[in-house]
Amino acid sequence: MSKIIACIDGSPLAGSVCDHSAWLAHRLALPITLLHVLERSLYPTSPDTSGAIGLGSREHLLEELARLDEQRARLARADGEALLSGALQRLQERGVATAPTTLQRHDYLADTLRELEAEMGVLVIGKRGEHSASRGIGSQLETVVRMLHKPILVCAADFIEPRRFLVAYDGSEATHQGLLRVAKNLLLSGLEGEILQVGEATPARVAGLEAAADLLRSCGSAVTTHLVAGHPEEVIPDRVHATQADLLVMGAYSHSAARRFLLGSQTSHMLGHTDITTLVLRG
Protein backbone atom coordinates (compact mmCIF):
# COMPACT_ATOMS: atom_id res chain seq x y z
CA MET A 1 0.00 0.00 0.00
CA SER A 2 1.25 3.50 -0.85
CA LYS A 3 2.12 5.73 2.07
CA ILE A 4 3.26 9.23 2.88
CA ILE A 5 6.95 9.26 3.80
CA ALA A 6 7.71 12.25 6.06
CA CYS A 7 11.38 13.11 6.59
CA ILE A 8 11.99 14.29 10.16
CA ASP A 9 15.13 15.90 11.57
CA GLY A 10 16.04 18.60 14.06
CA SER A 11 15.41 21.51 11.69
CA PRO A 12 12.82 24.26 12.37
CA LEU A 13 10.76 22.87 9.47
CA ALA A 14 10.17 19.46 11.10
CA GLY A 15 6.87 20.64 12.60
CA SER A 16 5.74 21.89 9.20
CA VAL A 17 6.60 18.50 7.69
CA CYS A 18 4.37 16.82 10.29
CA ASP A 19 1.48 19.23 9.75
CA HIS A 20 1.62 19.01 5.96
CA SER A 21 1.79 15.21 6.20
CA ALA A 22 -1.35 15.20 8.35
CA TRP A 23 -3.08 17.42 5.79
CA LEU A 24 -2.11 15.02 2.99
CA ALA A 25 -3.22 12.00 5.02
CA HIS A 26 -6.68 13.51 5.48
CA ARG A 27 -7.03 14.32 1.77
CA LEU A 28 -5.48 11.15 0.32
CA ALA A 29 -6.48 8.62 3.00
CA LEU A 30 -2.90 7.33 3.12
CA PRO A 31 -0.92 6.20 6.17
CA ILE A 32 2.18 8.10 7.27
CA THR A 33 5.65 6.76 7.97
CA LEU A 34 7.92 9.15 9.86
CA LEU A 35 11.50 8.70 8.70
CA HIS A 36 14.66 9.80 10.50
CA VAL A 37 18.02 9.13 8.85
CA LEU A 38 21.40 9.34 10.60
CA GLU A 39 23.66 10.35 7.72
CA ARG A 40 26.69 8.09 7.41
CA SER A 41 28.77 11.07 6.34
CA LEU A 42 28.08 12.73 9.70
CA TYR A 43 28.04 9.61 11.86
CA PRO A 44 30.52 7.17 10.29
CA THR A 45 31.03 3.63 11.48
CA SER A 46 34.41 2.68 12.96
CA PRO A 47 37.10 2.68 10.24
CA ASP A 48 39.14 -0.37 9.26
CA THR A 49 42.68 0.51 10.33
CA SER A 50 44.36 -2.73 9.31
CA GLY A 51 47.51 -1.97 7.34
CA ALA A 52 47.55 1.70 8.32
CA ILE A 53 51.02 3.28 8.26
CA GLY A 54 52.34 4.12 11.71
CA LEU A 55 49.39 2.44 13.41
CA GLY A 56 51.41 1.35 16.44
CA SER A 57 52.06 4.89 17.62
CA ARG A 58 48.55 6.05 16.77
CA GLU A 59 46.48 3.07 17.79
CA HIS A 60 45.29 4.48 21.12
CA LEU A 61 44.30 7.75 19.41
CA LEU A 62 42.34 5.91 16.71
CA GLU A 63 40.63 3.80 19.32
CA GLU A 64 39.63 6.93 21.24
CA LEU A 65 38.32 8.54 18.05
CA ALA A 66 36.31 5.40 17.31
CA ARG A 67 34.81 5.49 20.80
CA LEU A 68 33.88 9.14 20.31
CA ASP A 69 32.25 8.34 16.95
CA GLU A 70 30.26 5.54 18.56
CA GLN A 71 29.18 7.85 21.37
CA ARG A 72 28.12 10.57 18.93
CA ALA A 73 26.15 8.05 16.89
CA ARG A 74 24.50 6.65 20.03
CA LEU A 75 23.46 10.14 21.16
CA ALA A 76 22.25 11.00 17.67
CA ARG A 77 20.12 7.83 17.58
CA ALA A 78 18.60 8.75 20.93
CA ASP A 79 17.94 12.28 19.71
CA GLY A 80 16.34 10.90 16.55
CA GLU A 81 14.11 8.61 18.58
CA ALA A 82 13.00 11.63 20.63
CA LEU A 83 12.29 13.57 17.44
CA LEU A 84 10.22 10.71 16.06
CA SER A 85 8.31 10.41 19.34
CA GLY A 86 7.50 14.13 19.30
CA ALA A 87 6.45 13.98 15.65
CA LEU A 88 4.24 10.98 16.34
CA GLN A 89 2.49 12.86 19.14
CA ARG A 90 2.01 15.89 16.88
CA LEU A 91 0.35 13.75 14.21
CA GLN A 92 -1.93 12.16 16.79
CA GLU A 93 -2.96 15.63 17.96
CA ARG A 94 -3.77 16.42 14.33
CA GLY A 95 -6.27 13.57 14.34
CA VAL A 96 -4.61 11.34 11.76
CA ALA A 97 -6.99 8.42 11.24
CA THR A 98 -4.45 5.62 10.63
CA ALA A 99 -1.78 5.22 13.29
CA PRO A 100 1.54 6.47 11.84
CA THR A 101 4.65 4.31 11.92
CA THR A 102 8.25 5.36 12.53
CA LEU A 103 11.49 4.30 10.87
CA GLN A 104 15.07 5.20 11.77
CA ARG A 105 18.01 4.38 9.50
CA HIS A 106 21.79 4.82 9.72
CA ASP A 107 22.46 5.39 6.05
CA TYR A 108 22.51 8.07 3.37
CA LEU A 109 19.18 9.86 2.88
CA ALA A 110 19.18 9.42 -0.90
CA ASP A 111 19.89 5.68 -0.63
CA THR A 112 17.16 5.22 1.98
CA LEU A 113 14.56 7.07 -0.10
CA ARG A 114 15.52 5.13 -3.22
CA GLU A 115 14.91 1.92 -1.28
CA LEU A 116 11.52 3.17 -0.02
CA GLU A 117 10.33 4.62 -3.34
CA ALA A 118 8.28 1.56 -4.32
CA GLU A 119 5.99 2.02 -1.31
CA MET A 120 5.99 5.82 -1.47
CA GLY A 121 2.85 7.68 -2.52
CA VAL A 122 4.15 11.15 -1.61
CA LEU A 123 7.38 12.33 -0.01
CA VAL A 124 7.19 15.25 2.44
CA ILE A 125 10.48 16.98 3.17
CA GLY A 126 11.66 20.31 4.52
CA LYS A 127 13.20 22.86 2.19
CA ARG A 128 16.27 22.87 4.46
CA GLY A 129 17.59 20.26 6.89
CA GLU A 130 19.11 20.80 10.32
CA HIS A 131 22.64 20.95 8.93
CA SER A 132 21.82 23.37 6.09
CA ALA A 133 22.33 27.11 5.85
CA SER A 134 19.46 29.36 6.91
CA ARG A 135 18.72 30.42 3.33
CA GLY A 136 18.23 28.70 -0.01
CA ILE A 137 17.57 24.97 -0.26
CA GLY A 138 19.17 22.11 1.64
CA SER A 139 22.25 20.39 0.30
CA GLN A 140 20.39 17.14 -0.42
CA LEU A 141 17.05 18.42 -1.68
CA GLU A 142 18.03 18.78 -5.34
CA THR A 143 19.52 15.28 -5.36
CA VAL A 144 16.34 13.83 -3.88
CA VAL A 145 14.05 15.66 -6.31
CA ARG A 146 16.10 14.60 -9.32
CA MET A 147 16.31 10.99 -8.14
CA LEU A 148 12.72 10.16 -7.19
CA HIS A 149 9.77 9.69 -9.54
CA LYS A 150 7.01 10.34 -7.00
CA PRO A 151 5.33 13.61 -5.99
CA ILE A 152 7.38 15.56 -3.44
CA LEU A 153 5.89 18.15 -1.10
CA VAL A 154 8.64 20.60 -0.11
CA CYS A 155 7.76 22.51 3.08
CA ALA A 156 9.19 26.03 3.13
CA ALA A 157 7.49 27.64 6.13
CA ASP A 158 5.06 27.00 8.98
CA PHE A 159 1.95 25.11 7.96
CA ILE A 160 -0.94 27.04 6.42
CA GLU A 161 -3.76 24.85 5.16
CA PRO A 162 -3.75 25.34 1.37
CA ARG A 163 -6.77 27.20 0.02
CA ARG A 164 -5.37 28.54 -3.25
CA PHE A 165 -2.77 26.97 -5.51
CA LEU A 166 -0.74 28.07 -8.51
CA VAL A 167 0.37 25.52 -11.08
CA ALA A 168 3.50 26.54 -12.99
CA TYR A 169 2.77 24.67 -16.22
CA ASP A 170 5.55 24.17 -18.77
CA GLY A 171 3.62 22.05 -21.27
CA SER A 172 5.88 19.04 -20.79
CA GLU A 173 4.58 15.48 -20.77
CA ALA A 174 6.07 14.93 -17.31
CA THR A 175 4.12 17.85 -15.83
CA HIS A 176 0.93 16.78 -17.63
CA GLN A 177 1.25 13.23 -16.26
CA GLY A 178 1.90 14.67 -12.81
CA LEU A 179 -1.31 16.74 -13.01
CA LEU A 180 -3.19 13.66 -14.17
CA ARG A 181 -2.02 11.83 -11.03
CA VAL A 182 -3.06 14.79 -8.86
CA ALA A 183 -6.50 14.84 -10.49
CA LYS A 184 -6.99 11.11 -9.92
CA ASN A 185 -6.13 11.22 -6.23
CA LEU A 186 -8.24 14.36 -5.64
CA LEU A 187 -5.38 16.14 -3.87
CA LEU A 188 -6.56 19.58 -5.03
CA SER A 189 -10.27 18.81 -4.93
CA GLY A 190 -12.32 21.72 -3.62
CA LEU A 191 -9.47 24.21 -3.83
CA GLU A 192 -9.22 27.27 -6.04
CA GLY A 193 -6.24 27.87 -8.26
CA GLU A 194 -4.63 29.09 -11.43
CA ILE A 195 -2.63 27.30 -14.09
CA LEU A 196 0.11 29.59 -15.32
CA GLN A 197 2.22 29.13 -18.43
CA VAL A 198 5.04 31.48 -19.32
CA GLY A 199 5.58 31.99 -23.04
CA GLU A 200 4.18 33.50 -26.20
CA ALA A 201 0.49 32.81 -26.80
CA THR A 202 0.04 30.21 -29.55
CA PRO A 203 -3.01 28.07 -30.37
CA ALA A 204 -1.13 24.95 -29.22
CA ARG A 205 -0.19 26.51 -25.87
CA VAL A 206 -3.72 27.80 -25.27
CA ALA A 207 -5.18 24.38 -26.05
CA GLY A 208 -2.65 22.60 -23.81
CA LEU A 209 -3.33 25.01 -20.97
CA GLU A 210 -7.09 24.46 -21.17
CA ALA A 211 -6.59 20.69 -21.28
CA ALA A 212 -4.53 20.90 -18.10
CA ALA A 213 -7.19 23.07 -16.46
CA ASP A 214 -9.92 20.60 -17.46
CA LEU A 215 -7.98 17.81 -15.73
CA LEU A 216 -8.16 19.65 -12.41
CA ARG A 217 -11.74 20.83 -12.97
CA SER A 218 -12.70 17.19 -13.35
CA CYS A 219 -11.61 16.56 -9.76
CA GLY A 220 -13.59 19.48 -8.33
CA SER A 221 -11.02 22.30 -8.42
CA ALA A 222 -12.05 25.81 -9.44
CA VAL A 223 -9.35 26.67 -11.97
CA THR A 224 -8.50 29.66 -14.16
CA THR A 225 -5.69 29.89 -16.70
CA HIS A 226 -3.07 32.56 -17.36
CA LEU A 227 -0.64 32.67 -20.27
CA VAL A 228 1.96 35.44 -20.22
CA ALA A 229 5.28 36.20 -21.91
CA GLY A 230 8.35 36.73 -19.78
CA HIS A 231 10.97 34.91 -17.77
CA PRO A 232 9.64 32.10 -15.53
CA GLU A 233 11.98 32.94 -12.64
CA GLU A 234 10.39 36.43 -12.54
CA VAL A 235 6.81 35.73 -13.57
CA ILE A 236 6.12 32.76 -11.29
CA PRO A 237 7.01 34.46 -7.95
CA ASP A 238 5.02 37.53 -9.06
CA ARG A 239 1.94 35.41 -9.79
CA VAL A 240 2.32 33.56 -6.48
CA HIS A 241 2.08 36.94 -4.77
CA ALA A 242 -0.67 38.33 -7.03
CA THR A 243 -2.94 35.29 -6.65
CA GLN A 244 -2.19 34.92 -2.91
CA ALA A 245 -1.41 31.26 -3.50
CA ASP A 246 -0.26 29.20 -0.54
CA LEU A 247 0.72 26.13 -2.59
CA LEU A 248 2.91 26.13 -5.70
CA VAL A 249 2.66 23.11 -8.01
CA MET A 250 5.33 22.56 -10.64
CA GLY A 251 7.15 19.92 -12.66
CA ALA A 252 10.77 19.03 -12.09
CA TYR A 253 13.87 19.35 -14.27
CA SER A 254 12.41 19.06 -17.74
CA HIS A 255 15.38 20.78 -19.41
CA SER A 256 18.29 18.91 -20.94
CA ALA A 257 21.50 18.48 -18.98
CA ALA A 258 23.29 20.98 -21.23
CA ARG A 259 20.57 23.60 -20.75
CA ARG A 260 20.65 23.09 -16.96
CA PHE A 261 24.43 23.57 -17.04
CA LEU A 262 24.18 26.82 -19.01
CA LEU A 263 21.10 28.38 -17.41
CA GLY A 264 20.79 26.67 -14.05
CA SER A 265 17.77 24.64 -12.96
CA GLN A 266 14.45 26.45 -13.02
CA THR A 267 13.07 24.01 -10.47
CA SER A 268 15.92 24.65 -8.04
CA HIS A 269 15.59 28.39 -8.61
CA MET A 270 11.88 28.32 -7.76
CA LEU A 271 12.47 26.20 -4.66
CA GLY A 272 15.19 28.57 -3.54
CA HIS A 273 13.36 31.83 -4.25
CA THR A 274 9.77 31.17 -3.16
CA ASP A 275 8.63 30.99 0.45
CA ILE A 276 5.56 28.80 0.10
CA THR A 277 5.20 25.06 0.14
CA THR A 278 5.79 23.49 -3.28
CA LEU A 279 4.41 20.26 -4.72
CA VAL A 280 6.97 18.97 -7.22
CA LEU A 281 5.48 16.65 -9.84
CA ARG A 282 7.27 13.87 -11.66
CA GLY A 283 5.91 12.10 -14.71
Disulfide bonds with the S-S distance in Angstrom:
none
